[in-house]
Amino acid sequence: MAAIDVDALIQDFPLLSAAPEDGRRLVYLDSANTSQKPNAVIDATGRFMRESYGPINRSAYRLAAAATDAYEGARNRVARFINAASADEIVFTRNATDALNLFAQSWSRAHLRRGDVVVLSHMEHHANIVPWQMMHDEIGIELRWIPLTDDGQLDLANLDDLLDGASVLAVTAMSNVLGTINPVTELCTRARAAGAITMVDACQSVPHGPTDVQAWGADLCAFSSHKMLGPTGLGVLWGRAEILEALPPMIGGGNMIDDVRLDGYSCAPVPTRFEAGTGQLVEAVGLNAAIDYLDTLGMDRVRDHERELTRYAIDTLTAAFGDDITIHGPSDPELRGGVLSFAFRDLHPHDVSQILDEYRVCVRAGHHCAKPLMRILEANATVRASLYIYNSPDDIDVLVEALSSAGDIFGF
């Protein structure tokens, strides 16, 4: 399998291939936050707005029918990309947070009662914690937590006890802080054996490797367009048909109804019942183009590229700084994605980020919407450098140079 040619690929990204400023090119290491967009996505959305824009699911004229076809075509494209059994299992939401809330709140109100158990992990993003805490406050469900090992993996030693009597397991496929890739298939298998349904937060995994929701054995998963080269403002909720059929809609209005009377209403079939109002048609066209772009690269190649780049990054940062840098999460690149959260000497992560910005190196500094995990790591914040298809070893070398400068500036 041929390696990704980053020098050629980067020409597809206008922001990354732009002329240097003050002799420095942009080094974008914040893709776990949001990804850059290739020309294929930019052109597809612009072309659609110039040539094909129209309302969806509402009008019978040809322009509207073509726009509806484009929107539904994107749904079919997403279904093939994650190997869903049917496009009807794909729900478009405002973002992945919206998708996670839709399931947590609607499922809890319809199917859970006081004392019912939901199992989470200590590495979850706030979007997969707070909705369940809201349901704890509203309904009285019980929350249980899968702890972590010292190297940032899920500690599954007592998983069966945690799942005993549980209704739901909600867990990330890959940590946005530690980079840990979790054993989703095993988790889903053990949850099903315990009688629990499984929601997988796949925001950090779908953009970075092959995804097969049927092979996972999951019941639902959520992910975002903007982290996989697509536009912002669009998320995906995938769910097995029987789960979606049992899930009440959370928002009412146009498009999601079959009939409305003065004394009540009836819902449209799945997935339309979850898509009230005008859909994100431009964003769906962009996601379709993003998936085409990723498929042309091949998701196995994407994973191979990031694995080797992660290996280079860990080795290079460790060789350069030794004990002055602490990289959280597994040290083995086979067990993690290209998310590198680290502490650098005694410098505050925000100070480090500002110095790196002087070198045009873009990283995130903060708690990464994972405050419970930060407390476990005994850190208020970390610096996070996250890798993607357009990064190369040269980017890591620039990061090392910039970190060295930060140490010099602060007297280390």
Order of alpha helices (4+ residues) and beta strands (2+ residues): alpha-beta-alpha-alpha-beta-alpha-beta-alpha-beta-alpha-beta-alpha-beta-alpha-beta-beta-alpha-beta-beta-alpha-alpha-beta-beta-alpha-beta-beta-alpha-beta-alpha
